[in-house]
C-alpha cells in the first residue's frame, strides 16, 4: 500500500541494519510504526529527516507474538513543494467554505489587555520582538509566555495545547502566535488543519504573527488579527502610551475650551440680564408702582368721601321726614298723649272712669292727672 504522512521520528540503532520510523497524519492524532533497511533510508534524496512529508510504499506485517502491526517500508518518495502547496490550497478552500475565514466572525482586540498570552519558540527572536515592542509602547503590559516547538512533526500539537491553556486562562485577554520567517516546510505547522480549527474555536481573540510579510500560513486567515511580523504584533496588541497621553492632552484642551466657551456664553447672558432696567435700576419700577398706588389711594379717598357725603345727605333727608312723621313733633305743637296705668293710649272719653289716674305725655315731660268726669260734668 501507499501511505502519505509526515515523519515524526527516526531511530537508528548502532550495529543494526533496521531503522524504525514513526509516520503521523499532520491533520489528526494518528501515527504508525514503520521499519525499513538502513540503505533505503540513506538512499533517499533529499535526505530523510524528521518533519519530512513523504509517500511510503509499505507492506503490513503482523507479529503474533507481540500482537503488533507494523509496516515494512520498501520505498520513500518525498512530497515536493508543489504538492504541498496544492494540498494547502485544497485545505484553504475547505476551511473557507466552512466560514473559518469569514471577517464577520473575527473579534476586535481589547484596547488594553489585562495580560497577553504568547505562544512562541524558546528564546526566539520572535519572542524578543513581541515583548520588547509591546513594553516599549506600554511598559506595564503583562505577558504569559508558553514556549513550544514551532517547526517539526510535533509542533502543531504543542501549539494547540498551549493555545488551549491560554484560552482557558481568564486573565489572558489576547493570544499571540509568533514565529520568525522560514521556508514553506518550516511554516507547515501553522497551516495544520487541527491548529486552524483550534484557533477558530478560541473564545479569546488570537493574533497571528508568523513569518514575514510574504509568508501567509493558513492560521493567518483564521486568526482574528493578522500581523506581518512579530514586531508588528507587539505594536498591535497594546496601545502606545505616548500617543494615548497626547490624545488625552488634546481631549483635555478641547474640554477646557468647551467649558470656557460655555462659561463665557453664560456670563454674557448674565451680563445681558443684569443690564436690563428691571435689574439695573429696580427702584424705577418701585417708584412707578408707588405712583400708581398713590393715585389709587387718592381715588379711594375721593370716592369714599363722595359716598359719605351722599349718604349723609340722604340720612338728613330721612331724618327730616322721620321728624315730620314723629309723634314728638306733634307733641311739640301743643298736643298731649293720654295713657292709662297699663300703658294703653286713651282715644275716647268712655275708655276712662272718674277718679282713674292717667298719664299725660307732653312735648316736654309727663303729668299724672285724676279724671273727675267728662266735659259735661
Buried (B, 14 or more C-beta within 10 A) or exposed (E): EEBBBBBBBBEEEEEEEEBBBBBBBBBEEEBBEBBBBEEBBEEBEEEBEBBBBBBBEBEEEEEEEEEEEBBEBEBBEBBEEEEBEEBBEEBBEEBBEEEBBEEEEBEEBBEEBEBBBBBBBEEBBBBBBBBEBBBBBBEEBEBBBBBBBBBBBBBBBBBBBBBEBBBEBEEBBBBBBBBBBBEBBBBBBBBBBBBBBBBBEBEBBBBBBBBEEEBBBBBBBBBBBBBBBBBBBBBBBBBEBEEBEEEEEEEEEEEEEEEEEEEEEEEEEEEEEEEEEEEEEEEEEEEEEEEEEEEEEEEEEEEEEEEEEEEEEEEEEEEEEEEEEEEEEBBEEEEBBBBBEEEEEBEEEEEBEEEEEBBBBEBEEEEEEEBEEEEEE
